[in-house]
């Protein structure tokens, strides 16, 4: 039985990215001994409870790299150094090393699953948007110092060196991310692996509200929540249909996002705000809605979008990024807020168009179903374990 070291941070607000390492651990615990290294033990417990994934403590040992008081917001270079030292110490005892948090130097060949482009290099989000990557002079000098001096001094290889090392295996979480990495670093051996969509409807007795739109996921500036509200508002005016919008996701009390949503809900009676929903409440919300709106344009993948498809919703998404790749049709992709509003208004009023989009989305839903994902995951992880055995 192989010993697997699996790293993920779990130190940021709960989000879809937390699901991949938990799903990997649940699969690996049946065929190997797993050490799950985490930055935040409370964060790991929060995610495991939220997603309902139970790990066998006899097969999975969870090792916190920092104390309970650690927060990703307070991360420093010293934390990076300690993480590197502790991960390399754990890696010496492992047959397989896996990072579910982008590119990580274990001091030996490993498997790296991309989560966020910015977690690899701060210039990558600009490269993803098609801009010529640039930073203010002082930030550029700091970045160069960290890559060429800081990381080697702390015992880490530069990210570029890791990505281009043929001994390392990198798994972009969409073709979109793979292409961004190729433009930035040049070609390298990469295998696209879509993150998990483990949502699987269990109930058939929930009636859909035919004009309800949904935005589900972490509430943050990158999600462009004001754009989503504006899209629905304009679609209401275009279609003269009583479209409704529910925004549901973990909201930090007292944050600017929370204050904005309070004001928006007060000004728009068709808008409803809910805190993070999980389990039965999440299933009820997904199955009782009809449309979904996504607005982040540089989304690496977009687990919420794949869940919309599996739940039978019709998602309207930007015509770029991983979310566009998931939906896979120009009929539901937009470039501007007016374009998104026009699509949503047509979905609400044009039965033939809506039925055509539904047939397409039903086909995409099969690709992102729970069973299809688990089969892909099983093949991948068994291949990784077999590869370690044959070395």
N, C-alpha and C positions, 0 to 999 in steps of 0.2 A: 504494500500500500504506500502510495507516494505522499510526501509531505509538501503541502502547498502553502506558500505565503501570499496572502491577498491583502492589498493595501487600498484603503479609501479614507478620506478625511472625516466625513460626517460632522463638519464643524461650521456649516453655513445653514441658513434657513432651509427647512425641509423642502425638498424638490424632487422631481422625477429622476434626477441623476443618482439619488440614493438607492434606487431600486436595483440597478445593475449588480453592485457588489453583493447585495443580499440574495439576489436570485442565483448568482454564481455560487455563493457559499452553500445555499440550500441544495444545489445540484452536486457540488463537490463533496459534501459531507457524506454522501452515500458510497463514494468510491475512493476517498482519500482522507488524510488527516489535514485539517485546515487551521492555519493560524491567521486570524483576521487582525491586521494592524490598523488601528484607527487613531486619528488625531484627538477625537472627542468621544469618550465612552458614553456620556449622556446623549450626545447626538446620535450615536449608533442605536441606543435603546429607543429613542424617540422614533427613529425611522423604522426599526423593526416592528414596533407597536403599530405605527400608522399604516404600514403596508401588510400587517398580519403575517409576517414571515417568522416562523419559529425555527431556531437552529438548535441542534443537539449539542449541549455543552460537553458531552463526552467526545464529540468529533470535531467541534469548532471551538478553538480557544481564542477569545477576543482579548487583544493586548493593546491597551491605550499607550500611545507614544508620549502624551502629555497628561498633566493632572486634570482633575475635573473642572478647574477654573479656567481652562484654556478656551479661547474664542478665536475664530478665524479673523475677526476684525482686529485683534491685537497681535497678529502674527508678525514676527520679526525675522531678520537674518539668523539670529541666534536659534530661533525655533527651527528654521530650515536646517541649520547645522545639526542640531540634536536629532531631528527626524532622520536625516541622512545616516548619522552614526548608528542609530537604533535599528533602522531598516536593514542596513548592511550586516549588522550583527545577527538579526533574525534570518537574513537571506543565506547565511553560511550553513544553516541547518535545513534548508529547504531544497527540494528537488525541482520545484517550479515556483517562479515568482511572477505575480500578476499585479499590475496597477490598474485600478478602475478609476484613477484620478489623473488622467493625462500621462505625461512622460516622467518617469521616476527612475533615478539611478540606484539600482540595487547592488551595484558593484559586480554584477554578473549578468549574462543575457536574460532577458525577461520579456513578458508580454504586456504591452501598454495599450489600454483602451481609452480613446480620446473622449473627454466629457465636454470641456469648454475650450475653445480656441485660445481665449485670453489666458488660460492656465498654462499654456505652452510658451507663448511669447506675447507681450503686450501689443506688438505690432500686428498680430494676426487678424484681429477684428477689422482693422483698416484694410488689410489685404483682402479680406473676405468681401468688403463692400465695394471693391474695385478701385479704391483710392491708392495712390502711391504711398506706401507706408512711410510715415514720418513722425518724428517726435520733436518737441522743443530741444534745443541744444543740450541743456543740462540733463534732461531725461535720457537723451541719446547716449551721452557720456556715461551716465549711471548704468544704463543697460549694458553698454559695452564693457564697463568695468566688472559688472556682476558676472557676465558670461565668460570673459577672458581671464579675470583675476579672482573674483569673489567665489565663484563655484569651484574652480580648481583648488583654491586655498581651503575650502570646506570639504574637499574630498569628492566633489561632484563633477562629472563631465558636463560640458556645455550641452544645451538642449539640441543644437544642430548636430553635434557629434553623436548624440544618442539616436536621434531620428534617422540619420544616414548610416549608422552602424549596421551592417548586414546581419550581425548576430542578434540584434534586437528585432522584435516583431511589433509593429504598430497597427492598430485597428481603428481607423476613422469611423465615426458613428453615422456617416452618410457619404454618398458619393460627392455631395457638395463639399463636405469637410476634406475629403481626400483631395479634391481638385485644388482647394485653397492651399493645402499643405504642399502639393506638388509645385504650385506657382511660387510659393515662398522658399522652399528648400531645394527644389528640383526633384526628379523622380526617385522613388525608393520603394522597397518592397512593402506594400500596404494591402491589408485585407479589410474591406468594409464589413462592419458588423453592426446591424441595427440594434439599439437598446430594447429592453423588454417592454412589451405591452401585455401585462399579465391580467388586465381587466377582462373579465368574462361574465356577461350578463347571466343572472340566475332567475330573474323574474320576468314573466310575460304579462303580468296583470297591471302594469303601470301605463296609464293612458298618456299619450304625448300631447303637449300643448302646442298646437300647430304653428303658432307665431312666436314661440319663445326661443331666444338666442342664448347661448351659454359661452362664458369665458372662464375656464377652469385652470388653476395653477397658481404658482407662487406670484404674489403681488410685488412687483419691482419696477423701477423705471424702464428697464429694457423691454418689458412686455407691452409698452405703449398703451396703457389702459385708456388715457384720454382719447386716443385715436379710435379705439373700439367703441367708446360711447358716442363719439361723433359719427362713426359709420352707421350705427343703429339709428341715431337721430335723423340723419339725412335720408336713410332708407324709409323711415316712417313717413317723411314728408313727400318722397317720390311716389311711394306705393299707396299712400293713404290707408295702409294696413296698421293695425294696432300691435306692432312688433314690440316684444318685451325683451329685456336683457337681464340675465343673472350673472354677476361676477362673484366667483367663489374661490377663495384661496387664503393661505395663511397671511394674516395682516399684523404687522408689528404695531401694538398699541402706542399711540402718541406720535407715530411717524407721519411724515408729510403725505405719504400715500393714503394713510387712514383718514387724515383730515380732508384730503381731496375727495375721497370716495363719499365721505359723509355729506360734503357740500353738493356733490353731483347727485346723490340719491335724493336729497331734499329738493333739488331743482327739477328733477325728472321723475315723476311718479311711475313711469314705466321701467325704472331701473331698481333692481334689488341687489343688495350687497350681503354676502354671507362669508363667514370666516371659513377656514379650511374645512373641507368635508372629506370624510373617509368612510370606507366600509359601506354599509347599507345606505347611508345618507348620500354618498357619492353616486352609488348605483341608481338611486331614485332620481337624482338630479340629471344624470346623463340620459336615462331612459325616458324621462318626462319632457325633455327638450327636443327641438327639431333642427335648429341651426346652431352653428358655432362660429365664433369670430376669433381669428388669431392675427396679431399685428406685429410681432417681433420679426424683423426682416432678415436678421443674420442668425436665426435659430439654427444651431448645429443639427438638431434632429427635431424634437418636439413631441415628447411622449404624450402630452395632452391631445395633440392632433390625431395620433394613431388611436387613442382611446375614443375620440369622437367617432371615428370611422367604425370601430368595433361596436360602439353603442348605437349605430344607425343614424348618427347626425350627419348633416351636410355642412362641412367646414369651409368657410371663406378664408383664404390665406394669402399672404404676399406671394408674388410670382418670383420669389428668390428664396434661397436658403433651404434648409432641410425640410421645413414644413411643406413647401411646394413639391419637393420630391416625394413626400409621403402621399399627398393627395393625388398628384400625377395627372391633372387635367387643367388646361388653360381656362375652361369654363368657370372654375372656382378660384382662379388666381387673379390678383389685382396689382396694379402699380401705384395707384393713388387712392386717397380716401373716397373721392367721388366714384372711382371705379369699383371699389368694394361696396359702396352703398348701392350702386346700380345692380351689381350681382345679387345682393341680398334682396333688393326690391323685386327683382325678377323671380328669384326663388319663391318669394311670398305670393306672387300673383300669376306666374306662368306655369300651369300644371305640366305641360309637355316638357318644358325645360327642367323642372324639378324632378320629374320621373327619370329623365335621361341622366341627370347627375346622380340620382339615387342608384341607378343600375351600375354606374361606374364605381361609386363609392362602396357598394356591396362587394364588388370584386377586389378592391383595395383592402377592404376589411379582412378578407380571408388571408391575405398576405401577412397582416399584422395581428392575427388572432393569437390567443394564448397558446394553443396547441402548436401552431406553426413556429412561434418564437421558441418554445421549449425544445422542439426538435432541432432547430438551428443551434441553440445553446448546447444541447447534448452532444451533437456532432462536433462542435468546436472544442468543447472542454475535453472530450474523450481524445480528440486529436492532439491537443496540447499535452495531455498526460502520456499518451503513447509516444509522442515525440521525445519527451523527457526520458522515457524508458529505453528508447533506442539510441540515445546519445552515448 
